[in-house]
């Protein structure tokens, strides 16, 4: 998730965690104002006349009106958008934002109106639901909802799965070069091995790195216990001799080039590393995973919730979901789509069957947040 970049305040930490959960081009793209989806395509783009012509005979079951879609730029392959338009006769107007906070401010301004479907990150959805800006799904209109991987359901922002449909996840993982290491890495704790001195690259998100240190101690990413956080900070400083580079944007380059022998990377960076170096090994740490989820929801006053439900149902079809996940490079949240994903991509965007659960980084007390900042700064200084 391009949304994995940057050191933000606690409310944006999950964005960065899952965001490289991808939002591939949003950092460089200004928000658009309801641009027809077909206008963004190249050769073979579907025009409004074409859509209406091809669906004129589809009187039975045709959905009326347009679909106002609001998410980051580049979240769907054009063929998926075109396919939905051709099948339903619904014209998609695609608007994009750069940050989740921008989206929430827009929904607050319109009191949950203007947009029919929003795809955003977990922590901001939690806030939107609490503010009454999200309506419950009419699951009778989403027949493919059973295709969702249960791993990504029942999360803190939607414990009863009443409001959202997951559309991708990010899981930071360890990647290492077996040709440069004479032992097997199985978890976060192995990064402390003295054999890796000056040979580890890590991302620069302090809640993530402090969090994996907590996991080596059997603790939660989200503990509010200050002595426990301080203990983790002390242990984190012991990792400093092994750390060669801290980078949120290009840590994968160092494992690809062989400058480091192990790296802890965001989802998009893992995908890039494996594409460049298929010989690298990926580790799902035994201590437990940290992950973030982006999901679709229908605003409380959406002009056309029927079109939104139809689009959610459409992208939950196995073959359609597979196209989407291969395009965005995030972890596949539609279990039924896994059989349609190419073997080359399965190793990087499909979670192994052995993975049963994980933990999402959430908001914590201000005292705990302040201490995380303190121990992180001490760790960075130790690395220098």
N, C-alpha and C positions, 0 to 999 in steps of 0.2 A: 503495500500500500504506500505509495508516494506519500501516504499519510503516516509513514513511519519515520519521517524526517523532522528533526528539530527538537530542542529541549524546551518544552512548554511547561506551563503551570499544571498543577495536578489535574485540572479538568480536561486538558488536552493530551494527557499521557496515554490514554487508551487509543486516541486517534493515532498517535505516532506508533503505538505498539502494533496496530493492525492496519494501521493504515499502511508501507512497504510491503495491513491487512491490507494496499494498492490503492491508489486512486491515482492511476498512472500519469496523468498529465496535468493534474489540477494545480500544481505549484506554478506553472508557467501560463495558465489560462485564466483570463478574466471571466467573471460570470456572464453568461449569455441571458438574454431575455426572451424566453419561449421561442427558440429557433426550431422550425420544423425539422424533425429528425432526418428526413430524406435529403435536406439541403446540405447536410454535412458529409454525404457520401460522394464517392467519385463516380467512375464509369458504372453505369447500370443502376444509378440511383432511382428510387421510386418517387415519382412526382405525385402531387395531389390528384391530378386527372387520372393518372394510371391507377392509383389506389381505388378511386371511386369507380373507375371502369371495370376493374377486375372483381370488384365486390358488389356490383350492382345487382347481380342475380342472387346474392346471399341475403334474401329478405328474412328468412327464418332465422331467428336467433341473433340477428345483427345488433350490435351495440350502438346506441346513439351517441353523438357528440365526439369530443376530443379527449385525449389523455395528456394532462400537464404533468410531466415527469421532472422531478427536482433532485439532483444528485451531483456528484463530482463529474468532471469531464472524462470522457473515454471509458465509461463503465459498461458499455454494451457493444458487441460487434454490430456493425451496420446491418448485416444480414438478419440479425434477430429482430431489430427494430422494424425493418422492412417487412419481414415475414408476418409480424403481428398486424401491421397495417393492412397488408394484403388479405389476410385471413378474416379480419374483423370489420374492416372499413373505418376503423378508428384512426384518426390522425394524431400522431405523437408530437407534442411540442416539448422539446428537451431544454430545460434550463439548468445551469450548473453553478455551484458555489465552490469556494476554495476551502472554507473551514466550517466545521459543524456549528460553531457559534453563530456564523452568518445565517445559516439555515434556520436556527432556532429563533433568532431575532426576527426573521421574515415571517415565520409562523406566528410569533407573538403579535406582530404588527397586523397581520390579517386575521387573527383569532382563529387560526386553523383552517383558513380558506385559501383560495387561489390555486393551490396545487392538489392534484389527485393522488399522487404517489411520491413518497420521499424515500430515498435510500441514504442512510447515515450510520454513524458509529453508535455502539451500544450505550456508552455513558450519556450521550446527548439524547438518545431515545428515552432513557430513564427520566430525564428532566422533562421532556416533552409530554410523556404520559402523565407525570405528576401534575403538570400544568393544565391537563385536560385538553391538550391539543391533538390527541390521537384517538381515533375511533376503533372500537372492537371490530375484528374481522368477521365477515359473514362467510364462514367456512363452507356453507352450502354452495357458494359460488367459486370455491377453490378446490376442485376435486382432486388435484394432485398434491395436496398439502401433506399427505402421508409419505411422500417421497423424501421429506427432509430427514437428514441424519439426526437422530436423537441427541447426539453429542452436543449439538448446538442449540438445543431447546431447553426450556426451563431455567433460563439464565436470570440474573438479578433484575434486568430491565423489563422482563416479561415472564415472570415465574410460571404463569399458567398458559403461556403461549396464546394469549388472547388478542394481541395487537400486532404482531410482527411475523415476517417471513425472512429467515436469514438469507443473505446473499453474499456469502464469502467470509472467510476467517483468516486471521494471521496468527502464526505460532512461531515465535523466535526459536531457533534451533542451533545446535552445534554442528559445524561442518569441519572435518579434518582431513589431512592428507596422509593416508596410511604409509606412503613411501618415506615420510619424514618422521614418523613416530613409531617406536617399537613397542607400544602397548595399545590396548583397545580402550577408547573413550566410551563410557556408557552413561555418564551423567555430568552435571554441573561441577561436582566435587573434583573431577579429574582435571579441570582447568587449573587447579592449585598445584598439580604435580610439578615438582622442581625440574623435571625433564623438559618442561615447556618454557623455561626461562627465556624472556625476550622473544617469544614466538607465538603470542596470542593476540588476535584482533577482536575487539568487542564494540558493540554499538554504544552510543552515548546517552541513553535514556536512564536517568538515575533510579527511577522507580523499578525499571526492569532489571538493572544490574544489581541494585540492592536487594531486589526481590529474589533473584536466583540464589543469592547468598543466604537469604532467609530459608529458601527451600532446602539448601544443603544441611540446614539445622533442623529440618522437619517442621518449619514454621510456615505460616501463611504469607502470601504476598501482601496481604492487607491487615496485618496485625497493627494494633494501636498501642501495644505494650512497649513503652519507651526503653526499658532495660534490654528487651529482646532486640530492638532495632539498633541500639548502641553496640550490643554484642556482635550483631551481624556486621556493623560498620568496622569493628575491630578486626573481624575475620577478613573483610573485604580488602583491608590494607595489606594483608598477607598475600593477596593476589598480585599486587603491584609489580613485583619483579618479573612476572611472566608476561605482563601486558606491553606489547610493542606499539599498538595504535588503538586510539579510541576515536571512532568516527561513526556518525549516524548516516552519512550519505554514501560512503564508498568502501566500507569495511570488507566487502566481498572481493575487491580488487587485490587485496593483500594475500588472500588464500589462493586466488586464481593464479597470481604471479609466483607463488611459492615463497614469498617474503616471510610469511608466517605459516606455521604448520597446523594451527587450529583457529577457529573463529566462531564467535557467537553472533548470529545474524538474524535480521528480520526476514519475513517470508519472501518478499520480492528479491532480497539479496541472495537467499538460499537458492531460489529459482535461477537467478543469473549465474551463480557459481556452478551449479550442476550443469547448466547448459554449456558453459565454457569448459568445464572439467568433469566429465562423467565419472572419472576415476576417484573423485572425492567421496567420502563417506558422510552420511547424515546421521545424527544421533537424536533420538527422542529421549531426553534425559529421564533417567529412572526416578528422580526425585519428584517428578510431576511437571506438567506443562503449564505455561502461562499463555493465554490466548485472548484475542479480542474478536468481536463479531460486528460486521456491518449488516444491517437488515432493512427491509422495506416495510413501510407503514403508510396507512391512509390517514391524512389529517382529519380532524374532527368535523370540519366544514368543507370537505372536498367537494368541488362542483360535480364530479362524475365518479363516485366510488365504484360503480359497476365496471367502468373501464379499468380502474385500478385493480379490482379483483380479477378481471379477465387477464390482465397482463401478468399478475403474480401467478396465476394458474398456468399461463403460457410458459413462463420461464422456469416453472417447476417440472415441465416435461423433461424426461431424462436426456433426450437428444439435444434439446434446446439448452438445458443447463450445462451440458458438457461443452457446448460451443462457447458459452459465456465464461466458464471457468478457465478454459484453455486460453481465452482471450485476455482475461484480467490477471491470471497468474496467482490468484489467491487459493487458499484451501477450499476444496469443494464441500459445500454444505448440503448438497442434495445427494443423498445416499444412492438413489436410483440412477444417478447420472454416471456413477463410477465405471459402469460397464461400457460406456460410450466414450470415455476419455482415452486418448492414445496411450500406448505403453510408455512412450517417451515422457509424457507429462505426468503419468500416474505417480512416478517416484517423487515428484516435487509438490503436487497439489492434492493428493489423496492421502488422508491420514491412515496409517496401518490399522488393521483390525484390532491389534493389541492395545491401541490407545482407547481408553474408556472414558476418561474425564480430564478436566483441566481446571484452571482457576483464572478468572479475569481480574485484572488490576482495577480496583474501584477507589472511590474517594475515601479518605481516612481523616482522622482528626487533624486540626491545624498543628497541634503540638507534634504529632507523629510526622506530619509533612515537613515541618521545620527541621526535625532531627534527621530525616532522610537527606535533606539538602546539606546539612552540616557534615554528615559522614561521607556524603558523595564528594564534597569539596576537599575533604581531607584525603580521600582516596586519589582523586585527580592530582593533588599536590604530591602525593607519594609516588605516583607514576612518573611525574616530571623529574 
